[in-house]
């Protein structure tokens, strides 16, 4: 018998979805002053695409403007960093240690890979130490490569790379017999230290150690951070399983279960219409009482965190439509959420001062739902600084 089935409370999928929507601030938008709290509550805003991170926050915060996000980044209250799955997120500066150290086991995979290729531990650790030493102030990738190579006494290299299929040449540093692009070297460094993005320099991003960048920096041990990131995850995505947490965080199921076991006293089993899962004990009452008024319509962007929290996704979208949302190479499509389920995909384009939103529904929509989508599109236009626009349904 599964551990989740012992003395499990019974809840409906309606309650589970309502609980998650509320935790993600998708039932009622929060106030602008709550920006940092919202980013924390949603367990970070994925920022592989900056525009998607911005729209993800717009969908949760009333009256938000892009300048509000940029101001929080400039004042170092909000930071961008590689966290869960070693993908980029916007997270509150005060929580950066939790998100980076709490997901550092994924970075350890890079170290194991290098070992498997015959690179010595001594070479790996020396390169990580040199990278962290070089990040005492914001530096671009070429600047990091130059300084790390100088510290190690090696010759800087250039290799084909750049991510997402790019073949452009990028700065790299020899680590043993392997030339590591700087982005990969920074991933290795993420297994030992906390690194975040600094301010862009032209079209070049910069990177810096958290302790050299964030005022009143507070670090955590990896174990404390792992325990806290699991609490943060469950608060946003519960009811969930250890397998869900493993997928979301980018660690192995064995590693996820180890962390799960450390805070087991804080977790209670719950059965969602026959699906065994768990939730934080402190959230159980809120889960049982959760509800919302229908229809609830929200537009969420590429890689929205609401769509990223679970391995099994039938609660989000019918199996036959899942390939339209969860696409190859990790792409997550923009989605129209209706009562917490994906009812359509959408995209937008801007031409001058005109916003066009195109919606491709999975089934016919009621007039109320279509009106809700138009209202969302109008609010999106204001967020983007555009006053006119139209919505096309297909």
C-alpha positions as CSV (number, residue, x, y, z in Angstrom):
1,X,0.0,0.0,0.0
2,X,1.3,3.5,-0.9
3,X,2.3,5.7,2.0
4,X,-0.1,8.3,0.7
5,X,-3.0,6.0,1.2
6,X,-2.6,5.6,5.0
7,X,-5.3,7.7,6.7
8,X,-5.6,9.9,3.6
9,X,-8.1,12.8,3.6
10,X,-10.4,12.8,0.6
11,X,-10.7,15.9,-1.6
12,X,-12.0,16.5,-5.1
13,X,-10.1,17.6,-8.2
14,X,-12.1,20.8,-8.0
15,X,-10.7,21.5,-4.6
16,X,-7.1,20.6,-5.6
17,X,-7.2,22.9,-8.7
18,X,-8.9,25.7,-6.8
19,X,-6.1,25.5,-4.1
20,X,-3.4,25.7,-6.7
21,X,-5.0,28.5,-8.6
22,X,-5.3,30.5,-5.3
23,X,-1.7,29.9,-4.4
24,X,-0.6,31.1,-7.9
25,X,-2.7,34.2,-7.5
26,X,-4.8,33.2,-10.6
27,X,-8.2,33.5,-8.9
28,X,-7.7,37.1,-7.8
29,X,-4.9,39.2,-8.9
30,X,-2.6,40.6,-6.2
31,X,-1.7,44.2,-5.6
32,X,1.5,45.7,-7.2
33,X,3.1,46.1,-3.8
34,X,3.0,42.3,-3.4
35,X,5.2,41.6,-6.4
36,X,8.0,39.8,-4.5
37,X,5.4,37.8,-2.4
38,X,3.7,36.7,-5.6
39,X,7.0,35.5,-7.2
40,X,7.7,33.6,-4.0
41,X,4.3,32.1,-3.9
42,X,4.3,30.8,-7.5
43,X,7.8,29.3,-6.8
44,X,9.5,31.6,-9.2
45,X,8.7,32.9,-12.7
46,X,10.5,31.0,-15.4
47,X,12.6,33.4,-17.4
48,X,14.1,31.6,-20.4
49,X,12.2,34.3,-22.2
50,X,12.0,37.6,-20.4
51,X,8.8,38.5,-22.1
52,X,7.2,35.3,-20.8
53,X,8.3,36.0,-17.3
54,X,6.8,39.5,-17.5
55,X,3.4,38.2,-18.8
56,X,3.4,35.5,-16.1
57,X,3.6,38.2,-13.5
58,X,1.0,40.3,-15.3
59,X,-1.4,37.4,-15.2
60,X,-1.2,37.5,-11.3
61,X,-0.8,41.1,-10.4
62,X,-3.3,43.9,-10.9
63,X,-2.1,47.1,-12.6
64,X,1.5,45.7,-13.0
65,X,3.8,47.5,-15.5
66,X,7.0,46.2,-17.0
67,X,8.8,49.1,-15.4
68,X,7.8,47.7,-11.9
69,X,9.6,44.4,-12.7
70,X,12.7,46.3,-14.1
71,X,12.8,48.5,-11.1
72,X,12.8,45.5,-8.7
73,X,15.6,44.0,-10.7
74,X,17.6,47.2,-10.7
75,X,17.2,47.6,-6.9
76,X,18.3,43.9,-6.5
77,X,15.0,42.9,-4.8
78,X,14.3,40.5,-7.7
79,X,17.0,38.5,-9.4
80,X,17.4,36.2,-12.3
81,X,19.3,33.0,-11.8
82,X,19.6,29.3,-12.9
83,X,17.5,27.3,-10.4
84,X,15.1,24.4,-10.9
85,X,16.2,22.1,-13.8
86,X,19.1,24.6,-14.3
87,X,16.6,26.8,-16.2
88,X,16.3,30.6,-15.6
89,X,13.9,32.0,-13.1
90,X,13.0,35.4,-11.6
91,X,13.0,34.9,-7.8
92,X,13.1,37.2,-4.8
93,X,16.6,38.1,-3.8
94,X,15.8,37.1,-0.2
95,X,14.9,33.6,-1.4
96,X,17.8,33.2,-3.9
97,X,19.8,30.8,-1.7
98,X,16.8,28.6,-1.2
99,X,16.1,28.3,-5.0
100,X,19.7,27.9,-6.1
101,X,21.1,25.7,-3.3
102,X,17.8,23.8,-3.0
103,X,18.1,22.7,-6.6
104,X,21.9,22.3,-6.7
105,X,21.7,18.5,-7.1
106,X,20.9,19.1,-10.7
107,X,24.2,21.0,-11.0
108,X,26.0,18.0,-9.5
109,X,25.0,16.0,-12.6
110,X,27.3,18.2,-14.6
111,X,30.2,17.4,-12.3
112,X,29.4,13.7,-12.6
113,X,29.3,14.0,-16.3
114,X,32.8,15.6,-16.4
115,X,34.1,12.9,-14.1
116,X,32.7,10.3,-16.5
117,X,34.6,11.9,-19.3
118,X,37.8,11.5,-17.4
119,X,38.2,15.0,-15.9
120,X,39.8,14.8,-12.5
121,X,38.1,16.1,-9.4
122,X,41.1,18.4,-8.9
123,X,40.6,20.1,-12.3
124,X,36.8,20.3,-11.7
125,X,37.1,21.9,-8.3
126,X,39.9,24.3,-9.4
127,X,37.8,25.5,-12.3
128,X,34.7,26.1,-10.0
129,X,36.9,28.0,-7.5
130,X,38.3,30.1,-10.3
131,X,34.8,30.8,-11.7
132,X,33.5,31.9,-8.3
133,X,36.6,34.0,-7.7
134,X,36.0,35.7,-11.0
135,X,32.4,36.6,-10.2
136,X,33.3,39.2,-7.5
137,X,31.6,41.8,-9.7
138,X,29.3,41.5,-12.7
139,X,31.1,40.2,-15.7
140,X,30.2,39.1,-19.2
141,X,30.9,35.6,-20.5
142,X,34.0,36.7,-22.4
143,X,35.3,38.5,-19.4
144,X,34.7,35.5,-17.2
145,X,36.5,33.3,-19.7
146,X,39.5,35.7,-19.7
147,X,39.8,35.9,-15.9
148,X,39.2,32.2,-15.2
149,X,41.8,31.2,-17.8
150,X,44.3,33.6,-16.3
151,X,43.6,32.3,-12.7
152,X,44.1,28.7,-14.0
153,X,47.0,29.5,-16.2
154,X,45.4,28.1,-19.3
155,X,44.6,29.5,-22.8
156,X,41.0,30.7,-23.3
157,X,39.2,28.9,-26.1
158,X,36.2,29.4,-28.3
159,X,33.8,26.6,-29.2
160,X,30.5,26.2,-31.1
161,X,27.6,26.5,-28.8
162,X,25.2,29.1,-27.4
163,X,22.2,26.9,-26.6
164,X,18.9,26.1,-28.3
165,X,20.7,24.7,-31.4
166,X,22.9,27.8,-32.0
167,X,26.2,27.2,-33.8
168,X,27.8,30.5,-33.0
169,X,31.2,30.5,-31.3
170,X,31.2,31.2,-27.6
171,X,34.0,31.7,-25.0
172,X,35.2,28.6,-23.2
173,X,37.7,27.5,-20.6
174,X,39.7,24.2,-20.7
175,X,38.8,22.0,-17.7
176,X,41.1,19.0,-18.0
177,X,40.9,18.0,-21.6
178,X,37.4,19.4,-22.2
179,X,36.7,23.0,-23.2
180,X,33.6,24.2,-21.1
181,X,31.5,27.0,-22.5
182,X,31.1,29.6,-19.8
183,X,27.4,28.9,-19.4
184,X,28.3,25.2,-18.6
185,X,31.1,26.3,-16.3
186,X,28.6,28.5,-14.4
187,X,26.3,25.5,-14.1
188,X,29.2,23.6,-12.4
189,X,29.8,26.6,-10.2
190,X,26.1,26.4,-9.2
191,X,26.9,23.1,-7.4
192,X,29.2,25.0,-5.0
193,X,28.1,28.6,-4.9
194,X,25.2,30.9,-5.6
195,X,25.4,32.9,-8.9
196,X,22.9,35.2,-10.4
197,X,22.6,37.6,-13.3
198,X,23.8,41.2,-13.0
199,X,22.7,44.1,-15.2
200,X,22.9,43.6,-19.0
201,X,25.8,45.4,-20.7
202,X,24.5,46.2,-24.1
203,X,23.3,42.9,-25.5
204,X,25.5,40.9,-23.2
205,X,24.2,39.5,-19.9
206,X,26.5,39.7,-16.9
207,X,26.9,37.2,-14.0
208,X,28.0,37.8,-10.4
209,X,28.2,35.9,-7.1
210,X,25.2,36.6,-4.9
211,X,27.2,37.6,-1.9
212,X,28.9,40.3,-4.0
213,X,25.7,41.6,-5.4
214,X,22.7,41.3,-3.1
215,X,22.6,43.6,-0.1
216,X,22.4,41.9,3.3
217,X,23.0,38.5,1.6
218,X,21.8,35.5,3.6
219,X,23.1,32.1,2.6
220,X,21.8,28.7,3.5
221,X,23.2,25.2,3.8
222,X,22.2,22.9,0.9
223,X,20.2,20.7,3.3
224,X,18.2,23.6,4.7
225,X,17.6,25.0,1.3
226,X,16.4,21.7,0.0
227,X,13.9,21.4,2.8
228,X,12.7,24.9,2.3
229,X,12.4,24.6,-1.5
230,X,10.2,21.5,-1.0
231,X,7.9,23.5,1.4
232,X,7.8,26.3,-1.2
233,X,7.0,23.8,-4.0
234,X,4.2,22.0,-2.0
235,X,2.7,25.3,-1.0
236,X,2.4,26.3,-4.7
237,X,1.7,22.9,-6.3
238,X,0.2,20.6,-3.7
239,X,-1.4,18.1,-3.6
240,X,1.7,16.5,-5.2
241,X,4.0,13.5,-5.1
242,X,7.7,13.0,-4.7
243,X,7.8,12.2,-8.4
244,X,6.2,15.6,-9.2
245,X,8.8,17.3,-7.0
246,X,11.6,15.5,-8.8
247,X,10.4,16.5,-12.2
248,X,9.8,20.2,-11.1
249,X,13.2,20.5,-9.4
250,X,15.3,18.5,-11.9
251,X,16.6,16.0,-9.4
252,X,16.3,12.2,-9.4
253,X,13.4,10.5,-7.7
254,X,15.7,9.0,-5.1
255,X,17.0,12.5,-4.2
256,X,13.5,13.9,-4.1
257,X,12.3,11.1,-1.8
258,X,15.3,11.8,0.5
259,X,14.3,15.4,1.0
260,X,10.7,14.5,1.2
261,X,11.5,12.1,4.1
262,X,13.3,14.8,6.0
263,X,10.2,17.0,6.4
264,X,7.7,14.1,6.5
265,X,6.3,15.3,9.8
266,X,5.1,18.5,8.0
267,X,3.3,16.6,5.2
268,X,0.0,14.8,5.3
269,X,-1.4,12.3,2.8
270,X,-4.4,13.3,0.7
271,X,-6.3,11.4,-1.9
272,X,-7.7,13.4,-4.9
273,X,-10.5,11.3,-6.3
274,X,-8.4,8.1,-6.1
275,X,-5.0,9.8,-6.8
276,X,-2.6,9.4,-3.8
277,X,-0.7,12.6,-3.1
278,X,0.3,14.8,-0.2
279,X,0.1,18.4,1.0
280,X,1.7,20.5,3.7
281,X,-0.1,19.9,7.0
282,X,-0.6,23.7,7.5
283,X,-2.3,23.9,4.1
284,X,-4.8,21.1,4.6
285,X,-7.7,23.3,5.9
286,X,-7.2,25.7,3.0
287,X,-7.3,22.9,0.5
288,X,-10.5,21.5,1.9
289,X,-12.2,25.0,1.9
290,X,-10.8,26.2,-1.5
291,X,-13.3,27.3,-4.1
292,X,-13.8,30.0,-6.8
293,X,-16.5,31.6,-8.9
294,X,-16.8,30.3,-12.5
295,X,-16.0,30.9,-15.3
296,X,-12.5,31.9,-14.4
297,X,-10.4,32.8,-17.4
298,X,-6.7,33.6,-17.4
299,X,-4.1,33.9,-20.2
300,X,-0.7,32.5,-19.1
301,X,2.5,32.6,-21.3
302,X,5.2,30.3,-22.4
303,X,6.7,28.2,-19.5
304,X,4.1,29.5,-17.0
305,X,4.8,28.0,-13.5
306,X,1.2,26.8,-13.1
307,X,1.8,24.3,-15.9
308,X,5.2,23.1,-14.7
309,X,4.5,21.5,-11.3
310,X,3.4,18.0,-12.1
311,X,4.5,14.9,-13.9
312,X,0.9,13.7,-14.6
313,X,-1.1,16.4,-16.4
314,X,-4.6,15.1,-17.0
315,X,-5.8,17.6,-14.4
316,X,-4.6,20.4,-16.7
317,X,-5.5,19.2,-20.2
318,X,-6.9,16.1,-22.0
319,X,-4.3,13.7,-23.1
320,X,-5.1,14.2,-26.8
321,X,-4.4,17.9,-26.5
322,X,-1.2,17.7,-24.3
323,X,1.2,17.8,-27.3
324,X,-0.2,21.2,-28.2
325,X,0.9,22.5,-24.8
326,X,3.9,20.3,-23.8
327,X,6.0,20.5,-26.9
328,X,9.3,19.0,-27.9
329,X,12.6,20.3,-26.5
330,X,10.9,21.5,-23.3
331,X,8.7,24.2,-24.9
332,X,5.5,24.9,-22.9
333,X,3.0,26.8,-25.0
334,X,0.9,29.9,-23.9
335,X,-2.4,28.6,-22.6
336,X,-5.9,29.9,-22.0
337,X,-6.9,28.6,-18.5
338,X,-10.6,28.2,-18.0
339,X,-11.4,27.1,-14.4
340,X,-7.8,25.9,-14.1
341,X,-7.8,23.7,-17.2
342,X,-6.2,24.4,-20.5
343,X,-9.0,25.2,-23.0
344,X,-7.0,26.7,-25.8
345,X,-3.6,28.0,-26.9
346,X,-3.0,31.6,-27.7
347,X,-0.4,34.0,-29.1
348,X,0.0,37.7,-29.5
349,X,1.7,40.1,-31.9
350,X,2.2,43.8,-31.7
351,X,2.1,46.0,-34.8
352,X,2.7,49.7,-33.9
353,X,0.1,50.5,-31.3
354,X,-2.1,47.5,-32.2
355,X,-2.3,44.2,-30.2
356,X,-3.6,41.1,-31.9
357,X,-4.4,38.0,-29.8
358,X,-5.1,34.8,-31.6
359,X,-6.8,31.9,-29.8
360,X,-7.0,28.3,-31.0
361,X,-9.7,26.5,-28.9
362,X,-9.8,22.8,-28.2
363,X,-13.6,22.9,-28.3
364,X,-16.4,25.4,-28.8
365,X,-16.4,28.2,-26.2
366,X,-19.3,29.9,-24.5
367,X,-19.9,33.6,-25.0
368,X,-18.9,34.2,-21.3
369,X,-15.6,32.5,-21.8
370,X,-14.9,34.4,-25.0
371,X,-15.8,37.6,-23.2
372,X,-13.4,36.7,-20.4
373,X,-10.6,36.2,-23.0
374,X,-11.3,39.6,-24.5
375,X,-11.1,41.2,-21.1
376,X,-7.8,39.5,-20.4
377,X,-6.4,40.6,-23.8
378,X,-7.5,44.2,-23.1
379,X,-5.7,44.1,-19.7
380,X,-2.6,42.6,-21.5
381,X,-2.7,45.5,-23.9
382,X,-2.5,48.0,-21.1
383,X,0.4,46.1,-19.6
384,X,2.3,46.3,-22.9
385,X,1.4,50.0,-23.3
386,X,-1.0,49.4,-26.1
387,X,-4.5,50.8,-26.0
388,X,-6.1,49.1,-29.1
389,X,-6.4,45.5,-30.1
390,X,-8.5,42.6,-31.2
391,X,-9.0,38.9,-30.5
392,X,-9.3,36.3,-33.2
393,X,-10.8,32.9,-32.4
394,X,-10.3,29.7,-34.4
